[in-house]
Amino acid sequence: MKQVIASAWAILLGLMLLQVGNSLQGSLMGIRGGIEGFSTFQLSLIASAYFLGFLGGSRMAPLMIQRVGHVRVFAALGSFISAALILYPVVPDPYVWMALRVIIGFSLSGVYVTAESWLNNSATNETRGQALSAYMLCQMIGLVLGQGMLNFGDPGGYILFIIPSVLVSLSFAPILLAVAPTPAFETVKPMSLAALYTRSPTGFVGMFLLGFVFSAQFGMTAVYGSEVGLSVRDIAILVSAFFVGAIVLQYPIGWLSDRMDRRRLITGVAAVAALASGLGYLFGEVFEILILSALLAGGLAQPLYALLIAYTNDYLDPDEMAAASGGLIFINGLGAISGPPLVAWLMGAVGPAGFWLFLALVLAAIALYCLYRMTVRPSAYAVEAGDYDAVPYAQVLPTATPYAVVTAQELYAEAAEDMAEAQADDNPPG
């Protein structure tokens, strides 16, 4: 890990600064929108607009990079982000904000893809897994730090919009100054959605529903906090709790993933996360319980992303894993776009606590569907003498772009091929 940080610290720092700015403006939308008198439904559409742009950018960025190069794409999209961030307080209109969120989502996705390709290029085959882990950790730290900056100014003023713009601008310097040769960029032909569903219905449905969960946690928590009267400080703590929980529980869940039937783990993790969300629904007036619910719901739900990818890979050949990433990202993105309006509808029907009820219902649906699939399909791996022969879990989070997921899939494929060779050596034909 030290070697990775020493060789790529500038890129990692730049990516973290990007995520700090993104995290700050994401929560600020919910708080400032409430001050401006936007309805819950309007705020949900603003949240969805980000994921719409992010999904579009993740699919267009590789084509843009191939056409005009990394540096030009990086500089152009970075300029769009900084400009859009400044325009929010200038034009406090919900439909203008929707357009700006689409632009920011699209641009951030493209910037991440560009920077991730540089990061991947700086790593060797031996250090690529560590580079991916370091990148994911920097993203989570950035998400938490961004929430802390909500207290650096008045959400009704300009300063909190200027700060993320400055952070995004500063993030370009370490990345561009540290990058030497422009890496080659190759796209992977995606697997069709029909083929992906046939191979792993649980992975397909689970990734779609998990998009609902992540977009609600990322885009609607601040809206919920504003509606129940939480202070800016308390909203920052609540949003941070979702991501702190993910940092803490990512490793233990990954450890378990390599040692037991992944379907049972998915079912258990989703069920406990649903119960934790239920606590928030029932006892939301107690702030300490809200924080506990967020720690568990975020800490368990977000690692589900990598867990579902790992489970899907259990039913794929190594040469199909990278191709499957496009379909997994796309179906998750569709869920993310749809999530906030559904949260807003439920909050309108039952009150602000509908936010927690939504999380509980969707997470319970993931658990129940996985439980159902266990009755109609045998496990991909047999558990013999307590030894679960599975491809090792790789850390990847819902904030990742397709490029990062493809990198994770390539690591899976290499591990699967190594395991197959080892088994062949242990069991020679005879």
HUQUIJO-V274895 format. One record per pair of residues at least 4 apart in sequence whose ideal C-beta (glycine too) atoms are under 8 Angstrom apart, sorted by sequence separation. I is the first residue (numbers start at 1). GAP is how many residues later the second one is. If there is no record, write none. Layout:
I/GAP  I/GAP
This chain:
1/4  2/4  3/4  4/4  5/4  8/4  9/4  10/4  11/4  12/4  13/4  14/4  15/4  16/4  17/4  18/4  19/4  20/4  21/4  22/4  23/4  24/4  25/4  27/4  28/4  29/4  30/4  31/4  32/4  34/4  38/4  39/4  40/4  41/4  42/4  43/4  44/4  45/4  46/4  47/4  48/4  49/4  50/4  51/4  52/4  53/4  54/4  55/4  56/4  57/4  60/4  61/4  62/4  63/4  64/4  65/4  68/4  69/4  70/4  71/4  72/4  73/4  74/4  75/4  76/4  77/4  78/4  79/4  80/4  81/4  82/4  83/4  84/4  86/4  87/4  88/4  92/4  93/4  94/4  95/4  96/4  97/4  98/4  99/4  100/4  101/4  102/4  103/4  104/4  105/4  106/4  107/4  108/4  109/4  110/4  111/4  112/4  113/4  114/4  115/4  116/4  117/4  118/4  119/4  123/4  124/4  127/4  128/4  129/4  130/4  131/4  132/4  133/4  134/4  135/4  136/4  137/4  138/4  139/4  140/4  141/4  142/4  143/4  144/4  145/4  146/4  153/4  158/4  159/4  160/4  161/4  162/4  163/4  164/4  165/4  166/4  167/4  168/4  171/4  172/4  173/4  174/4  175/4  191/4  192/4  193/4  194/4  195/4  196/4  197/4  199/4  200/4  201/4  202/4  203/4  204/4  205/4  206/4  207/4  208/4  209/4  210/4  211/4  212/4  213/4  214/4  215/4  216/4  217/4  219/4  220/4  221/4  222/4  223/4  224/4  226/4  230/4  231/4  232/4  233/4  234/4  235/4  236/4  237/4  238/4  239/4  240/4  241/4  242/4  243/4  244/4  245/4  246/4  249/4  250/4  251/4  252/4  253/4  254/4  255/4  256/4  260/4  261/4  262/4  263/4  264/4  265/4  266/4  267/4  268/4  269/4  270/4  271/4  272/4  273/4  274/4  275/4  276/4  277/4  278/4  279/4  280/4  286/4  287/4  288/4  289/4  290/4  291/4  292/4  293/4  294/4  295/4  296/4  297/4  298/4  299/4  300/4  303/4  304/4  305/4  306/4  307/4  308/4  309/4  310/4  311/4  312/4  316/4  317/4  319/4  320/4  321/4  324/4  325/4  326/4  327/4  328/4  329/4  330/4  331/4  332/4  333/4  334/4  335/4  338/4  339/4  340/4  341/4  342/4  343/4  344/4  345/4  346/4  347/4  350/4  353/4  354/4  355/4  356/4  357/4  358/4  359/4  360/4  361/4  362/4  363/4  364/4  365/4  366/4  367/4  368/4  369/4  370/4  371/4  372/4  373/4  379/4  383/4  396/4  400/4  401/4  402/4  403/4  404/4  405/4  406/4  407/4  408/4  409/4  410/4  411/4  412/4  413/4  414/4  415/4  416/4  417/4  418/4  419/4  420/4  421/4  422/4  423/4  424/4  33/5  38/5  65/5  68/5  91/5  92/5  123/5  150/5  154/5  155/5  191/5  215/5  216/5  225/5  230/5  257/5  260/5  284/5  316/5  347/5  349/5  383/5  384/5  400/5  91/6  153/6  154/6  283/6  284/6  347/6  348/6  5/7  123/7  152/7  153/7  196/7  197/7  347/7  350/7  381/7  382/7  38/8  65/8  120/8  123/8  152/8  196/8  230/8  257/8  313/8  316/8  346/8  347/8  381/8  396/8  400/8  33/9  34/9  64/9  87/9  88/9  122/9  225/9  226/9  256/9  280/9  346/9  381/9  396/9  33/10  150/10  153/10  225/10  279/10  280/10  120/11  149/11  152/11  193/11  313/11  343/11  346/11  347/11  61/12  88/12  119/12  253/12  312/12  343/12  346/12  396/12  30/13  33/13  87/13  222/13  225/13  279/13  280/13  395/13  29/14  149/14  221/14  225/14  279/14  280/14  394/14  343/15  84/16  119/16  253/16  276/16  277/16  309/16  312/16  342/16  29/17  30/17  221/17  222/17  276/17  280/17  394/17  29/18  146/18  221/18  394/18  84/19  85/19  116/19  309/19  57/20  84/20  276/20  277/20  308/20  392/20  221/21  276/21  391/21  81/22  80/23  81/23  84/23  273/23  392/23  26/24  80/24  218/24  272/24  273/24  276/24  391/24  217/25  391/25  80/26  81/26  80/27  81/27  273/27  305/27  272/28  273/28  391/28  77/29  78/29  77/30  81/30  270/30  389/30  77/31  269/31  270/31  273/31  269/32  77/33  78/33  77/34  269/34  270/34  269/35  73/37  74/37  77/37  266/38  269/38  74/40  73/41  74/41  266/41  265/42  266/42  70/44  262/45  266/45  56/46  60/46  64/46  70/47  248/47  253/47  46/48  49/48  53/48  57/48  61/48  65/48  70/48  262/48  263/48  45/49  49/49  53/49  56/49  57/49  61/49  65/49  245/49  254/49  262/49  49/50  52/50  53/50  55/50  56/50  57/50  60/50  241/50  245/50  249/50  253/50  257/50  43/51  46/51  50/51  53/51  54/51  57/51  58/51  62/51  244/51  245/51  248/51  249/51  42/52  46/52  49/52  50/52  53/52  54/52  57/52  58/52  61/52  65/52  238/52  242/52  245/52  246/52  247/52  250/52  254/52  262/52  45/53  49/53  52/53  53/53  56/53  57/53  61/53  234/53  238/53  241/53  242/53  245/53  246/53  250/53  257/53  47/54  50/54  51/54  53/54  54/54  55/54  237/54  241/54  244/54  245/54  249/54  253/54  46/55  50/55  53/55  54/55  58/55  239/55  242/55  243/55  244/55  245/55  32/56  36/56  38/56  49/56  53/56  57/56  228/56  238/56  242/56  246/56  250/56  32/57  118/57  230/57  241/57  242/57  245/57  246/57  301/58  29/59  243/59  21/60  25/60  32/60  115/60  121/60  206/60  242/60  33/61  118/61  202/61  121/62  297/62  301/62  304/62  336/62  25/63  120/63  293/63  21/64  33/64  202/64  118/65  315/65  117/66  297/66  314/66  332/66  314/67  29/68  89/68  117/68  284/68  89/69  284/69  29/72  89/72  281/72  284/72  329/72  88/73  221/73  280/73  329/73  86/75  280/75  281/75  85/76  86/76  280/76  281/76  314/76  326/76  329/76  85/77  155/77  314/77  325/77  328/77  278/78  313/78  25/79  85/79  86/79  277/79  280/79  281/79  85/80  217/80  277/80  310/80  325/80  326/80  151/81  217/81  310/81  325/81  22/82  150/82  151/82  277/82  278/82  82/83  85/83  150/83  277/83  310/83  325/83  81/84  217/84  310/84  322/84  325/84  150/85  151/85  217/85  274/85  275/85  309/85  324/85  22/86  82/86  150/86  273/86  274/86  277/86  307/86  81/87  82/87  214/87  274/87  306/87  309/87  322/87  148/88  213/88  214/88  306/88  321/88  322/88  147/89  274/89  306/89  321/89  18/90  78/90  147/90  273/90  274/90  306/90  78/91  210/91  214/91  305/91  306/91  321/91  322/91  147/92  148/92  271/92  305/92  321/92  18/93  78/93  147/93  270/93  271/93  274/93  305/93  18/94  78/94  210/94  270/94  303/94  318/94  319/94  210/95  302/95  318/95  321/95  144/96  147/96  270/96  271/96  302/96  309/96  313/96  318/96  15/97  18/97  75/97  143/97  270/97  74/98  206/98  207/98  210/98  318/98  144/99  268/99  309/99  313/99  318/99  15/100  143/100  144/100  266/100  267/100  270/100  309/100  14/101  15/101  74/101  75/101  207/101  266/101  74/102  206/102  207/102  306/102  310/102  318/102  140/103  144/103  267/103  313/103  11/104  15/104  266/104  267/104  71/105  203/105  206/105  207/105  140/106  141/106  202/106  203/106  11/107  12/107  140/107  263/107  267/107  11/108  203/108  204/108  70/109  202/109  203/109  137/110  202/110  263/110  264/110  8/111  11/111  71/111  200/111  263/111  70/112  200/112  203/112  69/113  70/113  199/113  8/114  136/114  200/114  7/115  8/115  70/115  200/115  7/116  196/116  199/116  200/116  263/116  199/117  214/118  261/118  4/119  19/119  23/119  27/119  31/119  66/119  220/119  7/120  15/120  19/120  22/120  23/120  26/120  27/120  35/120  65/120  211/120  215/120  219/120  220/120  227/120  261/120  23/121  35/121  66/121  199/121  207/121  211/121  215/121  219/121  223/121  12/122  16/122  19/122  20/122  23/122  24/122  28/122  210/122  211/122  214/122  215/122  261/122  4/123  8/123  12/123  15/123  16/123  19/123  20/123  23/123  24/123  27/123  32/123  62/123  204/123  208/123  211/123  212/123  215/123  216/123  220/123  224/123  260/123  3/124  15/124  18/124  19/124  22/124  23/124  31/124  32/124  63/124  204/124  207/124  208/124  211/124  212/124  215/124  216/124  220/124  223/124  228/124  13/125  16/125  17/125  20/125  21/125  24/125  62/125  199/125  203/125  207/125  210/125  211/125  214/125  215/125  227/125  4/126  8/126  12/126  16/126  20/126  24/126  208/126  209/126  211/126  212/126  213/126  3/127  4/127  15/127  19/127  28/127  204/127  208/127  211/127  212/127  216/127  261/127  32/128  196/128  207/128  211/128  224/128  260/128  262/128  1/129  5/129  16/129  20/129  191/129  259/129  4/130  212/130  258/130  196/131  224/131  1/132  28/132  191/132  195/132  196/132  223/132  224/132  258/132  1/133  28/133  190/133  191/133  257/133  188/134  189/134  190/134  193/134  221/134  258/134  188/135  190/135  191/135  192/135  196/135  220/135  258/135  24/136  25/136  28/136  190/136  191/136  257/136  188/137  190/137  193/137  188/138  193/138  255/138  24/139  25/139  216/139  254/139  24/140  190/140  254/141  21/142  22/142  216/142  217/142  21/143  24/143  216/143  20/144  21/144  250/145  21/146  212/146  213/146  216/146  20/147  21/147  250/147  18/149  213/149  17/150  18/150  21/150  212/150  213/150  17/151  246/151  17/153  18/153  209/153  17/154  16/155  15/156  209/156  210/156  14/157  17/157  209/157  13/158  14/158  14/159  14/160  15/160  51/160  206/160  209/160  13/161  14/161  205/161  11/163  206/163  10/164  11/164  51/164  205/164  206/164  10/165  10/167  11/167  48/167  202/167  10/168  11/168  47/168  51/168  202/168  50/169  8/170  47/171  48/171  202/171  47/172  201/172  47/173  44/175  44/176  47/176  43/177  44/179  43/180  218/180  40/183  214/184  40/187  211/187  210/188  30/189  34/189  29/190  30/190  33/190  30/191  31/191  26/192  30/192  34/192  26/193  29/193  30/193  34/193  27/194  28/194  30/194  31/194  27/195  30/195  31/195  26/196  30/196  31/201  31/204  30/205  27/208  27/209  27/212  188/218  143/256  140/257  139/258  136/259  136/260  139/260  136/261  139/261  132/262  133/262  132/263  132/264  136/264  129/265  136/268  135/269  58/271  59/271  132/272  55/274  55/275  58/275  132/275  132/276  55/278  54/279  55/279  128/279  132/279  55/281  51/282  54/282  55/282  128/282  129/282  120/283  128/283  51/285  52/285  116/285  51/286  117/286  116/287  120/287  48/288  51/288  113/288  116/288  48/289  51/289  112/289  113/289  125/289  48/290  113/290  48/291  112/291  116/291  48/292  109/292  112/292  47/293  48/293  45/295  44/296  45/296  43/297  44/297  44/299  41/300  44/300  43/301  41/303  40/304  41/304  40/307  41/307  40/308  61/340  62/341  58/343  59/343  58/344  19/380
